[in-house]
Amino acid sequence: MTVIQQKDSSDVALGMARQSLYRFAALSLLDPRAGCWDRLDALRDDGILPASASFIRSLPEANPKELGLGERPLADLDPLRVLARLPGSRHELNKEYENTFGLLVSNACPPYETEYINSKFTFQRSNAMADVSGFYRAFGLTMSDTHPERPDHIVQELEFMAFLIGLERQAEAGDVTVCRERQQVCREAQRRFLREHLSWWAPAFAKLLSRESRGGFYDSVSVFLAALVPAERGLLAVEASQQHAEPSSLEHPEACDGCQLAN
């Protein structure tokens, strides 16, 4: 019984840690006009976030044998390094965000998955967008009129992973058989979404983001994101993507209203 309780405790801690880190990554890349500076500033005194990162770094399975293109080692999964470079005011963060991403879709480091699909294959872009939206709808997430954004935005995809982890954590309560089935569904969805969407392009985005914000806040965010992806691959047993990702923004798929992904 003691062994089972220890395992359950470890599983609970893992879920909390993973969800915390995904939410932090999403918050760090959110448009500052949505009010993220205040929330990030408050995290300076929150011990949960660094504890979560430390816990993940302590897990051998979070350290895959091989890193993919653009990925960073597990040691770089450090939210305190990100917060150390947080600008001193909302205005300064907004200015850095605009300098990094521009007012329209950035050609240098677009934060949209489908921008990394060759523009000659518009059907692939449309299919990818539809698939991302299909994942959201399958778990009851609807488009938001309040915060319109394309579903393939990096923030949306990170928040969706956090949402799935939250569902898996909620499934821990209740009937044991039903609980296991729901957990398996949520875990498999995480694995598929990471493999088919987030992991193949996010490291490339992070590398380009680092170039656009050398020494700045978003440079540190890029390092964190590039370390989070391989850690998650290790935890979910997802192989490194062999697909070379680079922006190709000559054509854009139709912009869709975004999802309000919140647990």
C-alpha positions as CSV (number, residue, x, y, z in Angstrom):
1,M,0.0,0.0,0.0
2,T,2.8,2.4,0.8
3,V,4.4,1.8,-2.6
4,I,1.1,2.6,-4.3
5,Q,0.6,5.8,-2.3
6,Q,4.1,7.0,-3.2
7,K,3.5,6.4,-6.9
8,D,0.1,8.2,-6.7
9,S,1.8,11.1,-5.0
10,S,4.5,11.2,-7.6
11,D,1.9,11.1,-10.4
12,V,0.0,14.0,-8.8
13,A,3.2,16.1,-8.5
14,L,4.2,15.3,-12.1
15,G,0.8,16.5,-13.4
16,M,0.9,19.7,-11.4
17,A,4.5,20.4,-12.5
18,R,3.8,19.8,-16.2
19,Q,0.7,21.9,-16.2
20,S,2.5,24.7,-14.3
21,L,5.3,24.9,-16.9
22,Y,3.0,24.8,-19.9
23,R,0.9,27.6,-18.5
24,F,4.1,29.6,-17.7
25,A,5.4,29.2,-21.3
26,A,2.0,30.2,-22.7
27,L,1.8,33.3,-20.4
28,S,5.3,34.3,-21.3
29,L,4.4,34.4,-25.0
30,L,1.0,36.0,-24.6
31,D,0.5,39.5,-26.1
32,P,1.2,41.9,-23.2
33,R,-2.0,43.8,-24.1
34,A,-3.9,40.9,-22.5
35,G,-2.4,41.8,-19.2
36,C,0.3,39.2,-18.8
37,W,3.0,41.5,-17.3
38,D,1.2,41.7,-13.9
39,R,0.7,37.9,-13.8
40,L,4.4,37.3,-14.7
41,D,5.6,39.8,-12.2
42,A,3.6,38.1,-9.5
43,L,5.3,34.8,-10.3
44,R,8.7,36.2,-9.1
45,D,7.6,35.4,-5.5
46,D,5.8,32.1,-6.3
47,G,7.8,29.1,-5.3
48,I,5.6,26.6,-7.2
49,L,7.1,27.4,-10.6
50,P,10.8,26.8,-9.8
51,A,9.8,23.8,-7.7
52,S,7.9,22.4,-10.7
53,A,10.9,22.9,-13.0
54,S,13.3,21.4,-10.5
55,F,11.0,18.3,-10.2
56,I,10.9,17.8,-13.9
57,R,14.7,18.2,-14.2
58,S,15.2,15.5,-11.6
59,L,13.4,12.9,-13.7
60,P,15.6,10.7,-15.9
61,E,12.7,10.1,-18.3
62,A,12.5,13.9,-19.0
63,N,15.9,13.8,-20.5
64,P,15.7,12.1,-23.9
65,K,18.8,10.4,-25.3
66,E,18.7,12.6,-28.4
67,L,17.8,16.2,-28.9
68,G,16.0,17.3,-32.1
69,L,16.8,20.4,-34.2
70,G,16.5,23.5,-32.2
71,E,15.9,21.7,-28.9
72,R,17.8,22.6,-25.7
73,P,19.0,20.4,-22.8
74,L,17.0,19.8,-19.7
75,A,19.2,22.1,-17.6
76,D,17.8,25.1,-19.6
77,L,14.3,24.4,-18.2
78,D,14.6,27.3,-15.7
79,P,11.7,29.7,-15.3
80,L,13.7,31.9,-13.0
81,R,16.0,32.8,-15.8
82,V,13.0,34.0,-17.8
83,L,11.6,36.0,-14.9
84,A,15.0,37.6,-14.3
85,R,14.7,39.3,-17.7
86,L,11.1,40.4,-17.4
87,P,11.0,44.1,-18.2
88,G,10.3,46.5,-15.4
89,S,6.9,47.6,-16.6
90,R,3.9,46.7,-18.8
91,H,4.9,49.4,-21.3
92,E,8.5,48.1,-21.6
93,L,7.2,44.5,-22.2
94,N,4.7,45.7,-24.8
95,K,7.5,47.6,-26.6
96,E,9.8,44.5,-26.6
97,Y,6.9,42.3,-27.8
98,E,6.2,44.7,-30.8
99,N,9.9,45.0,-31.6
100,T,10.1,41.2,-31.7
101,F,6.9,40.1,-33.3
102,G,5.8,43.3,-35.1
103,L,2.3,44.5,-35.5
104,L,1.3,41.9,-38.1
105,V,2.4,38.3,-38.6
106,S,6.2,38.2,-38.1
107,N,8.1,36.8,-41.1
108,A,11.2,36.5,-39.0
109,C,9.7,34.3,-36.2
110,P,5.9,33.7,-36.8
111,P,4.2,32.2,-33.8
112,Y,1.8,30.1,-35.9
113,E,2.4,26.5,-36.7
114,T,1.0,26.5,-40.2
115,E,3.5,29.3,-41.2
116,Y,6.2,26.6,-41.0
117,I,4.5,24.5,-43.7
118,N,5.8,25.3,-47.2
119,S,3.4,27.8,-48.7
120,K,3.3,25.8,-51.9
121,F,1.3,23.2,-50.1
122,T,-1.7,25.2,-49.1
123,F,-3.8,22.0,-48.7
124,Q,-1.4,20.9,-46.0
125,R,-1.7,24.2,-44.2
126,S,-5.5,23.9,-44.3
127,N,-5.4,20.3,-43.1
128,A,-3.1,21.2,-40.3
129,M,-5.3,24.1,-39.2
130,A,-8.4,21.9,-39.3
131,D,-6.6,19.2,-37.3
132,V,-5.6,21.6,-34.6
133,S,-9.2,22.9,-34.4
134,G,-10.5,19.3,-34.4
135,F,-8.4,18.5,-31.3
136,Y,-9.9,21.5,-29.5
137,R,-13.5,20.7,-30.5
138,A,-13.0,17.0,-29.4
139,F,-12.5,18.3,-25.9
140,G,-15.3,20.7,-25.8
141,L,-13.3,23.9,-26.5
142,T,-15.1,26.5,-28.6
143,M,-13.9,29.6,-30.5
144,S,-13.8,32.8,-28.5
145,D,-15.1,36.1,-29.8
146,T,-13.5,37.9,-26.8
147,H,-9.9,36.9,-27.6
148,P,-9.8,36.2,-31.4
149,E,-6.7,34.3,-32.4
150,R,-5.8,31.6,-34.9
151,P,-5.9,28.1,-33.3
152,D,-2.4,27.3,-34.4
153,H,-0.8,30.2,-32.4
154,I,1.9,29.0,-30.0
155,V,0.0,30.2,-27.0
156,Q,-3.1,28.4,-28.0
157,E,-1.2,25.1,-28.5
158,L,0.7,25.4,-25.2
159,E,-2.6,26.2,-23.3
160,F,-4.2,23.2,-24.9
161,M,-1.5,20.9,-23.6
162,A,-2.0,22.5,-20.1
163,F,-5.7,21.9,-20.5
164,L,-5.3,18.3,-21.4
165,I,-3.0,17.7,-18.4
166,G,-5.7,19.4,-16.2
167,L,-8.3,17.0,-17.5
168,E,-6.1,14.1,-16.8
169,R,-5.6,15.4,-13.2
170,Q,-9.4,15.8,-12.8
171,A,-9.9,12.2,-14.0
172,E,-8.0,10.9,-10.9
173,A,-11.1,11.3,-8.9
174,G,-14.1,8.9,-9.1
175,D,-14.6,5.3,-10.1
176,V,-11.2,3.6,-10.7
177,T,-12.1,2.0,-14.0
178,V,-13.6,5.2,-15.5
179,C,-10.7,7.1,-14.0
180,R,-8.2,5.0,-15.9
181,E,-10.0,5.2,-19.1
182,R,-10.3,9.0,-19.0
183,Q,-6.7,9.3,-18.0
184,Q,-5.6,7.2,-20.9
185,V,-7.7,9.3,-23.3
186,C,-6.1,12.5,-22.0
187,R,-2.6,11.1,-22.1
188,E,-2.9,9.7,-25.6
189,A,-4.3,13.1,-26.8
190,Q,-1.3,14.8,-25.2
191,R,1.1,12.4,-27.0
192,R,-0.6,12.8,-30.3
193,F,-0.8,16.6,-30.1
194,L,2.8,16.9,-29.1
195,R,3.9,14.6,-31.9
196,E,1.7,15.8,-34.7
197,H,1.8,19.5,-33.9
198,L,3.8,21.2,-31.1
199,S,7.1,19.3,-31.2
200,W,7.9,19.6,-34.9
201,W,7.8,23.4,-35.1
202,A,8.1,24.9,-31.6
203,P,11.9,24.4,-31.4
204,A,12.3,26.1,-34.8
205,F,10.1,29.0,-33.6
206,A,12.2,29.2,-30.4
207,K,15.4,29.4,-32.3
208,L,14.2,32.2,-34.5
209,L,12.7,34.0,-31.5
210,S,16.1,33.9,-29.9
211,R,17.7,35.6,-32.9
212,E,15.0,38.3,-32.9
213,S,15.4,39.1,-29.2
214,R,19.1,38.5,-28.4
215,G,19.7,39.1,-24.7
216,G,16.1,40.2,-24.1
217,F,13.1,38.7,-22.4
218,Y,11.9,36.7,-25.3
219,D,15.3,35.3,-25.8
220,S,15.1,33.7,-22.4
221,V,11.5,32.5,-23.2
222,S,12.8,30.9,-26.3
223,V,15.4,28.9,-24.3
224,F,12.8,27.8,-21.8
225,L,10.4,26.7,-24.6
226,A,13.2,24.8,-26.5
227,A,14.0,22.9,-23.3
228,L,10.3,22.2,-22.5
229,V,9.6,20.4,-25.7
230,P,12.3,17.6,-25.4
231,A,11.4,17.2,-21.7
232,E,7.8,16.6,-22.7
233,R,8.9,14.3,-25.5
234,G,10.8,12.2,-23.0
235,L,7.9,12.1,-20.5
236,L,5.4,11.1,-23.3
237,A,7.7,8.8,-25.2
238,V,7.6,10.9,-28.4
239,E,10.5,10.7,-30.8
240,A,12.3,13.8,-32.0
241,S,10.9,15.2,-35.2
242,Q,13.0,14.7,-38.3
243,Q,11.1,17.4,-40.2
244,H,13.0,20.6,-41.0
245,A,10.8,23.5,-40.0
246,E,11.3,27.1,-41.3
247,P,8.9,29.9,-42.0
248,S,7.2,30.1,-45.4
249,S,4.8,33.0,-45.2
250,L,4.0,33.8,-48.8
251,E,0.5,32.6,-48.3
252,H,-1.6,32.5,-45.2
253,P,-4.5,30.2,-44.3
254,E,-7.6,31.9,-43.4
255,A,-7.4,33.4,-39.9
256,C,-9.8,31.7,-37.5
257,D,-11.2,33.0,-34.3
258,G,-9.2,31.7,-31.4
259,C,-10.0,29.3,-28.6
260,Q,-10.3,30.5,-25.1
261,L,-8.3,27.6,-23.6
262,A,-8.5,27.7,-19.9
263,N,-8.8,25.0,-17.4
